[in-house]
Amino acid sequence: MTNIAIFVSGSGTNCENIINYFANDANVHIALVLSNRPDAYALVRAKNHHVPTAVLTKSEFNNEAKVMNLLHAHDVNFIVLAGFLLMIPTFLVSAFRQRMLNIHPALLPKYGGKGMYGHHVHEAVKLAGEVETGITIHWVSDVCDGGEIVAQFSTPLTSADTPDDIAAKVHLLEQAHFPEVIKQVLGKVNL
């Protein structure tokens, strides 16, 4: 059994999509949704699906004993970052090496790194006049958005696309592909 923790900081549409995708999967259980923000709507979405939730402040998230005890209490053996905005501490990267996936709303290595999330990415893509953008699903490493790329999916852009249009196109890719890639990865990972 794979017990997944989903780490979130925002509204949680990707989180809910993952919960729904695996709802009837006998081999995958969403064991925990963890946020660094008590007001993250993702926590409401998780509770609506009867998934346990937890909130850790930034300082608590950097406390190895606190984090590892929480994950062990829920038998977590795989982590998915779905719009989680804190850097992952080294102890967690080491403990979940090749068992922690992140999604980024651009085609890495473009538009990655510190401060590049959500609308910041879409505005940068627009400003650069890119003709395509997309999503990157990658392993988490000690380098922000620097882990090995697992999968990328792209969408064309037009000069008329606004940052909001770009966000909508990227969101469609996230909804269509992220859970499927997680499922494929879980079929290959040694837990």
BELDA-V749269 format. One line per field, one symbol per residue. psi: psi as a letter, one per 30 degrees, with the letter a starting at -180 (. if undefined). Layout:
BEGIN
psi=???
END
This chain:
BEGIN
psi=kkjkkkklfbfgeeeeeeeeegegjffkkjfkkklfkfgkfeeeeeefghkkllkkleeefgjeeeeeeeeefghkgkkkkihkfkkkleeeeefhkggjklkkhljkfkhlakfjlbfeeeeeeeefhkflaalkklkkafkjgglkkekkklklllffkleeeeeeeeeeeeeefeeeeeeeefffkj.
END
